[in-house]
Amino acid sequence: MVAAGKKEIREWFVKGVERGKKYMLVVYDLMDAPDEMDSPYYADSDADAVDTYCAVSSDEFCSVMEVYDLTADMEEQLAEKRAWRLPGLPDDDDDFGEVFMDSTGIKDVIQMYFDASFESSGEKMAQVFHDPAHIYGHGDNGALADMDKAFFVKLVGSPRPGPKLEYPRQDEVLSIDFTGEDTAVARVKLRVGNTLFTDMLCFMRLDNKWGVISKVFSGVQVGL
């Protein structure tokens, strides 16, 4: 894989501006051929940029190398050691560490998410997600599954077909990474029935309340 140079990034930046995009994420894909270059991913809004970051980060073979704000000065960002304009990231790197100090609010939401999943509680799950949230994963035949909050909450609270099976509770927080004062990404594992899920939960603090704005999930079958 070949790292993109400033020439390519300038071209991608201009193309994004011409298309009316707000952010550009430069993505490294380990599975690409060695002679292929990093790729640009564009986003229309703050939420879309965080959403795209979550989707890319959920792939173990991909990494977001840089994030450019297409509404800001291009040359200023190119002059930075690493452009990282993901929404919510403070401009002063010296202050950035402060946002790592208290993840209590996020951990409380994650615990609610674990409880709702284990108890099949739509009422509790509704408290986990912000109203505009979307949930993404693989559906039938590998197609994209895209659920809004209302559909997902109803799905969680619906009785499952067949006999009720007991299964051991299994949930774990793998990581919580702050991307800004009001944005964060959490990676978690949890078991629902005979499926062990790995979820990427993208958080935003809106009206002083932490909640999940998007979720990307994948799962593997395990024995009961």
HELIX and SHEET records of a PDB file:
HELIX    1   1 LYS A    6  GLU A   18  1                                  13    
HELIX    2   2 ASP A   46  SER A   57  1                                  12    
HELIX    3   3 MET A   74  LEU A   78  1                                   5    
HELIX    4   4 ASP A   93  PHE A   96  1                                   4    
HELIX    5   5 GLY A   97  PHE A  100  5                                   4    
HELIX    6   6 THR A  104  GLU A  119  1                                  16    
HELIX    7   7 GLY A  122  ALA A  126  1                                   5    
HELIX    8   8 ASP A  140  GLY A  142  5                                   3    
HELIX    9   9 LYS A  149  GLY A  157  1                                   9    
SHEET    1   A 3 SER A  39  ALA A  43  0                                        
SHEET    2   A 3 TYR A  23  ASP A  29 -1                                        
SHEET    3   A 3 CYS A  62  ASP A  69 -1                                        
SHEET    1   B 6 LEU A 144  ASP A 148  0                                        
SHEET    2   B 6 PHE A 129  HIS A 138 -1                                        
SHEET    3   B 6 LYS A 209  GLN A 221  1                                        
SHEET    4   B 6 THR A 195  LEU A 206 -1                                        
SHEET    5   B 6 THR A 183  VAL A 192 -1                                        
SHEET    6   B 6 ASP A 171  GLY A 180 -1                                        
END                                                                             
